[in-house]
Each structure stands twice: as structure tokens, then as C-alpha cells.
């Protein structure tokens, strides 16, 4: 179990069954904990150019600031949920909050690129404890029915609000006291929340026999993915045929094969491989990987384009994202109604095609483009498209899953999304930044050509993002045509 019980009643737990008279306080507290982790996903993107200048980071290395967080979070998410269920959800939440706060402090005081990347990875590990523990505590506080639906709606709304506030706050802090404060702001909140948790949230855990945790599987999977992403980034300077790259890819492949072997042999696997025999779940998770690769690639490179080509300040960059973030919610609302009337597959494909079109428009963004004419229309198209796609993808992820495995399916789709975002940025950056030496030589020091060269790099990244979206469309064609009314429990609330 991990980000588990949002789709079904939680298993029988030890300890208090809930505290209805304080449920509002519990919900507010858990939403604050979740808000902090949601915020950290979007707040960093806007500050990337400021971090690049401050630490003199090579542009091709910026991707690791994003991918380290997402890879570790995705790799340990399922394990974090299982540890919370057995060890105690409140205890896991407190551990995650303190780890996240400590990692944020380390990130804020970082003076070298490796130091910042390690801190981001530790933040991801803290989030891997916070997210499943908080959601499990929420579903244990509110019984199934309207009360839980409303609570989950608030939780979902908080994640959407955090994405909007994150891009704006990231710009304000980067322009004001400096980029380090996007990390420092987490420290007092995380420590205070960890200390207050025992007074607000009741402890709960599963009443089961002691089971082993698949720590080896989580570590091998995460290290394998991190090595793969790092090696892809190194191809920009070393080339694909260098011994370092071939060796790194070989070791990453061995680790990922080793993860599969561990899952086949361990008594309590992190991901029981038998679940992939379900064709709809398998296809939905591959689609989720590709869709999040599209979205994270967009945010990463659009932030760089706006500041390094269009000359936007961090604050203006953050504000430029607000319409996109808002229309995602509009698209999700439309999708929630559509999937009860037409096949969810059609809604999903429509949303992905809109996202593809928006990214192709960004790939033609001129060097001296206008926000209203050149940037806002593709942002709105992508936002509506992604909003349309999120809901039917969640439906597909649970379409052929029985109730005992719904928790595993929930954790798996979240893991796919986190891993997909990290891999997407790594692949797009590898392809796009490989053109930098050629374009630098072409520019020959001419400022106008240098600007045009940067635009070409980012244009190619947007094309790669569009290819991810088209690949997601191709995978979606393999899904069966079904409506939400066939699985009403799978429709996300909020």
C-alpha cells in the first residue's frame, strides 16, 4: 500500500478510528504538509536561471536539479507508503517532514552543484514519506462517502493551488531575497508541522504481522534510474560512443534488470510484477510516463525560454504560467463531466492531441515574441489539453484492478508520473543541449545569433515534448473504450 486508500476503504487499523470533532483541523494540517511538497515541484522551475547564474552551473546540468527530486520521489514512493502502513502513518509523516526540512536547509546553503543536487534528492526522499502517509491519514480520518469525497476534493484542490502559487512565489523569491529562499521557506514549516503532528493527528497503522520491506528493490530501482538519467546528460559533452557513456548505460541496465529479479524473488515485492499482466493498467501507466514527460519538459524549457530568450524577470515568468495552471482545472472539470457521457479514451486522446498542438506552437515561438499573441495561446491549449487528459488517465489506471489491489494501482500510477517527468526532462535536455557546441560556433560571438541559437535549442526541446505527447496518443489507442459510469469509484474527486 502507498498512496493507497483514496479509492477504497482503508484496512482495519489499530488506534483511534478517527476524531470527527477535530476532522477539520486534521484536514487542514495534512493539506499544509501536502502543500509544501506540491509547491516544491513547481517553485524550482522559475528559479532555474537564477540558480544557474549564482552557482555557475553549466546549462546542460540544470536538468539534474529537477530530475534528482522526481526520480528519488518516484523510486521510494511505494516503499514510503508501505513503511507508513506498518511503522505508523503519523510517525512516517513526521520523519518525512523533518527530512524534507533538513534537505531544504541543505539546498538553501548549497555552494556547489553536487551539493544542491544531493539536497534535492533528499527532498524527494522526504516527500516519498510525506505524500502517502498524509493521504492514508486523511482516508482514515474520513469514512467512505460524502465526507471523504469532500476531503479528497480539498486535497486535490490544494495540489492545483500549489502549482499556481509555486510559479508565482518562485519568481517573487528569486527576484527578491534570492533563489535560496525557495528552499529556506520550507524549513520552519516542516519543523513546526513535525512537532505539532502528535497534538493534531492520531496515529494509525495496519494490524498485520511483521513483514519485510523491499528496501533493496527501492534502492536498486532509484540508483538505476539516477544513473541512467545522469549518463544521458553526460552524452552532451562525452558523446554516445565514449567508454564512460557505454559503461554508465550498461551498469544502469544491469541495475534495472536486477530490480526485476529482486521483485520476482522477494517475499514482499515493492511492485508485484503480476499486476502488469493487466493490459489496461499496463497501458495506462506507460501513457502516464509519456504524459508527465511532456508536462515536465514544458515547464523546464518554457521557464528557460522566457527568461533567457524573451528576457522576462523571474516574477514575470511566474505570472506568465498562471493562466496555464488555471485552465488545467477548467479542463479537468470539463473532463469529469465528459467521461460520464462519452468514452474516456476519446477524451484522453483529445487532450493529448491538444497538448501536442500547443507544444508545436511553442516550437515556433519567435525570439521577440509577444506574450498575448505567441505564448498565451499555446499555454491555454496545453492547459486545457492536460486537464482533459488527467481524469480519463486515472480512470484507465483502475479500470481492470480489483479492490484489494487498488492501493497498489494508485501508488503505481503516481510512481509512473514522477519517473516519467524525470526521464522526460533528461531525454529532452540530452537531445536539445547536444546542439549547443554547434550553435555556439555558428553564433561566433554575435549577440543576435547567440539569442537565436538559444531559441533553436529550446524549440527542439518543445518538439521532443510534442513527440512524447504523440507517443502517449499512440499508447492511448490501445485502451478499451469505457465510460466513467462503468467504474464510478475511479473518477478523481476535485
Helices and strands as residue ranges (DSSP letters): E 13-14, G 20-22, H 23-55, G 59-61, H 63-87, H 89-108, H 113-141, H 146-175, H 181-200, E 205-206, H 215-238, H 243-265, G 273-277, H 279-308, H 314-338, H 344-362, I 371-375, H 376-397, G 403-405, H 406-433, H 436-443, H 447-476, G 484-490
